[in-house]
Amino acid sequence: MDKAQILVASNRGPVSFSVNADGSLDYRRGGGGLVSGLSSVAADTDTLWVCAALSDADRKAAGGAPDGRLDRAGFDLGGMRVRMLDIPPDVFANAYTAVANSTLWFVQHLLYDTPNKPAYATGFRSQWDDYRAYNSAFAEALLTGAADNARVAVQDYHLALVPRLLRGRRPDLRIAHFSHTPWAPPEYFRMLPTEIGRELLEGMLGADHLGFLSQRWADAFLRCCEAFLRADVDWAKRTVEYGGRVIEVAVHPLGADAEGLRERAAAEDVAERRAALRERVGDTKLIVRVDRTELSKNIVRGLEAYRELLTTRPDWRGRVTHLAFAYPSRGDVAEYREYTESVKRVAKEINAEFGTAEWTPLILEVNDDYPRSLASYQLADVLLVNPIRDGMNLVAKEGPVLSHDGCALVLSTEAGAADELGGDAVLVNPFDVSETAEALHTALTMPEEERRSRCERLVERATAMSPQRWFAEQLKALDH
Ligand code: G6P
């Protein structure tokens, strides 16, 4: 008998590339929950992963995207086939940068600066057409690869229209869609052009099963279905009836991959980074943050809170260091470039204001270095995670897992992770700089025993839903 088939579709694929001396491409497996989840079932199933995007580095490595060399019938990656789509660059730019990252991401993270933005002016509708074309390209590739009754796991806001496109052509497929972001309440979601908001919701409702990271996001989605589609929501069962079908809406709170993390963190390069960091910060206490430089991560207010801590509690001067790792992200979006500049500016101001010959209050690093991030988790006394809004935030879950001496976690109420970790973290309103400064002080002065026992409970909850279990749950939901 043929093996059961699982298809996955996501914008960013599970591989990164380098170019060999002869111009050929080499690839290696990337990280993330989805890669771990799918790998764990790859041996027993026939799996195909359809993806499009190349990171900036990959794009350069491939000599500019897209690259015909990548649009293969599928190459093998540890038992799973991967197919990278050859999306024309202008279509990709409109779908990924203009629609997904500059519009949908802003809506779901409540990021608009409303007196000026959004303004859907000339050009937006044609960018939307490219978002449709991009979604269609995925649907076509999946349809070509799909056996009867195959299970399809579609990922995130880039591909909201795919479930409906598949459903229309292949009612036999069992389709799941998972949102890795928050979902906006109707009062905010209505900022999208009306017909586009409806098209997105209807697109997702083509699935059988819709997954979210937190009950808050799932409920906001259901409220949008009621408000904009007049769909029937059964709030007890958390199902939506629409177009004669019943769609399940569920929460699957992805956890840290404890085993994978611990194994990676045991490597020599992490030990080297750890020694170098310790040398740099001496015996001061450490407040660590690790983020991609995103507007939603709230890095500037986090730095302001540190500034306020040093101002209102001068005893900390010379006794604490803030390690802030803010890695590059989405340089194609103007707001991100400006935000990166403000992060650098505030960091400079803090060091100019408080730094002495013997003490650097803040170390900001903007170059990506994964083993250094892991080393900083091992050393942190306090981990600061203060997003304005975040689907989950895996830093809040991964940091405690690797902590050597039990870190205290200062966590935003607006991160999905607060659902599970809230009880043992010091919770903050991410907009309240003063409260965050006080929370840093509370975390820094937490009695050792309390800090360690809280951290143990954080680890327990952070690892409760391994990526393998997270993915298996979604597949199981498609079985009935
Ligand atoms: C974060 C979000 C995901 C999203 C991803 C895209 O990880 O949690 O929802 O898919 O960013 O990032 P990218 O760098 O590919 O734009």
Residues whose N, C-alpha, C, O or C-beta is under 5 A from the ligand:
A	BS01	G6P	R12 D156 H180 T181
